[in-house]
Amino acid sequence: MKLSEMTVSAFAELLASDAPAPGGGSSAALSGALGAALTAMVGCLTRTKKKYADFAPFAAEVEEQEQALRARLLDVMDRDTEAFLRVSAAFGLPKETPEEKAARSAAIQAALKGCTETPMEMMRLCDEALTLTEALLAHGFNDSAASDLGAAALSLKAGVQGAWLNVLINIGSIRDADFTAACRAEGETLLAHALPLADEVYLRVLRMIEG
């Protein structure tokens, strides 16, 4: 069964077990999916209320895009676990002869790259979702759902940072210097944009709520 098809309690139970996967990567993707879902909800609560008719068209666009991002984050959550399992399988390959050792090493390196690409994708998706969250806040929305929009930003921030940790732990074992440099550069760029944006949304929402 896919992780995305499990009940919340079953997923949490599996996560708390000694199973090698799911782990932090899948959890980061789930955090991002929840953040995107929350922003989609705020969009829906805005477009369906007559009081916010002036904001409805943009809110509907945000809702649609966030729903798509939610689905993509749930998809990458499953693929991240699959990528990790391929790394585990590669480490289990035979290594008795020089040929086997070389094949095993190549398989491990290829699997580690795959296991790095999924959290990189999570970071991109969370950053995109955060950008839409901030845009909805700036454009105008149903302010009775302000706390939900703030929670969305926090969930998306957790998704970005959790995914980044998974990128870092993988590239530390990858020998392809060009690949690791590209991942590090893109990841740091995404962090530099997403983290301040998430903090800004949270603080603006906090000020709205506190008056």
N, C-alpha and C positions, 0 to 999 in steps of 0.2 A: 504494500500500500504506500502511495506517495505521502510524504509528510503533510502536504497541503490538504490531504483528504482525511487526516486524522482528527479526532476530537481534540479540543484544547487540553483536557485532562490526560488523554493518552499521549499526546505530544510531550507534555510536561513530565510525565512519568518516564518516558523513554529518554528524555534529555537528562533526567536526574539519575539514570542508571549508569552502569559501567560499559554500556555499548559505545564503541568508538565514534559513532555518528548517530544522530546529528550532534553538532557542537556549536561553537561560537559563530561559525560562518552562517549556518542555517538560522541561528537565533538573530543575527544581524539582519538577515533578509526579512525575517518575520517582523522585526521591529520596524523596518522600512515599509513593509506592506501595511502594517497597522497605521503608521503615520499617513501614508497615502490614502488609506480608507477613511481616516478621520477628516482629512481635508476634503475628500469627495463628499462626505456627509455634510460638512458645513456648506459646501457648494449647493447641495440638494436643499438644505434648510433655508438657503437664501433665495434660490430661484423659485421655490414653491410658495413663498409668502408675498402677498400683495404689497405689504409694507416696504419690501425691498425690490420692487419691480424695476427700478432704475439699474440695479446691480445684476438683475437676473441673467441677461445674455452672457456676461462674462463669467458669472458663477456657474452657468451651465457648461461652458467650455472647460473651466477648471475641473468640474466634476467628471466630465467625460475623460479628460486626460489623466486625472488621478486614478480613475477606475482602471484604465489601461496599465498604468504604472503598478498599481496594486497586483494585477494579474501577472505582470512580468516579474515582480519581486517574489511572488509565490512560486513561479516557475524556476527562478534561479535558486530559490531555497532548496528545491528538490535536486537540481543539477549540482549544487555545491556538495551535497552529501554524496552523490554519485561520483563526483570528481575525487573526493577524499577516499572513497572505497577503491578507486583505481590506483591511488598512491599506495594504499595498503597492499593491494594485490601485486603491485610491482615489487615491493620490498620482499614479498614472499616467493619471488621467482628463484629458480636454482642458480647457484654460484660456485659450482664445483670446477668448471673448466674456464680457461681464459675467455672462450667464446661466450659462455653463459654469463660470466661476470660483465662482459661488455654489453651484452643484450639487456641484462638486468639494470645496469647503470643508465643505459639509454632510455629504458622504459620508465625508470624512476624520474629522470629529468623531464621527460615528456609529460608524465602524470603531474608532476609538481607545477609545471606551467599551466596545465589545465585547472589545477586546484588554486592557482593564482588568478586566473582569468575570471572565475566566477565572483570572487569578492570585489574585483575591480569593476565588474558589471554592476554589482550592488551599489557601489559608491556612486557610479554615474546616475543610476536610477534614483537613488535617494537625493542626490543633488538636484536633479530635475524636479523631483516632487517638492523639495524645499523651495525652489524658485517659484513654483506655482503657489505654494502656501503663502509666501511673502506677497506675491502679486495679488492674491485674493484679499489679504489683509489691507493692502494699500488701496485697492480699487473700491472696496466696500463690501460688507457682508452682514449677515444676521448676527448682530452682536450678542444675542442671547447664547450663542454657541462659541463665544470667545475662548472659554476654557478648553474647548475641544480643539480649537485651532492651535492654542499654545501647546497642548499635549501632542498634537501632530508634529510640531516642530521638534519637541523633545524626542519623540520616537524616531524621527528621521535622523536627528543628530546621532542617536545611539546606533542606528543602522550604519551610518557613514563611518563612525569611529570603530565600531566592532568589525566591520569589513576591512578597514585599514590594518587592524592588528593581524588579521588573517593573511593579508597581502604580505606584510612584513615577515611573518614567521615562515612563509613559503619561500620568498625570494632569498632568504638567508641560506638556503640549501641549493639554489639554482646557480649553475656555473656560467650560464649565458649572460655575460656582463651587459650586453646591449638590451636584452629583454628586461633584466632587473632594473637598469637605469631608466628605461622607458616607463616601467610600472611605478617606480619611485617618483619620477617627475610628475606623471599624471596624477598619482595619488595625492601628492603634496599640493598640487594645484586645486584639486577638488576639495581638499580639506580647507585650504585658504579661503575658498568661496563659501562652502557649506556651513562651516562651524560658526563664523560670525553672523551669517544669515539666520541660522537657527536661534542664536542668542538674541538677535535683534527682534525676531518674531516673539519669542518668549517674553522679553522685557516689555515690548509694546503691549502685548496682551495683559501682562501683569499690571501695567499702569491703567489700562482700561478697566480692569476688574476692581482695582483698589480705588479708582476715581482720582 
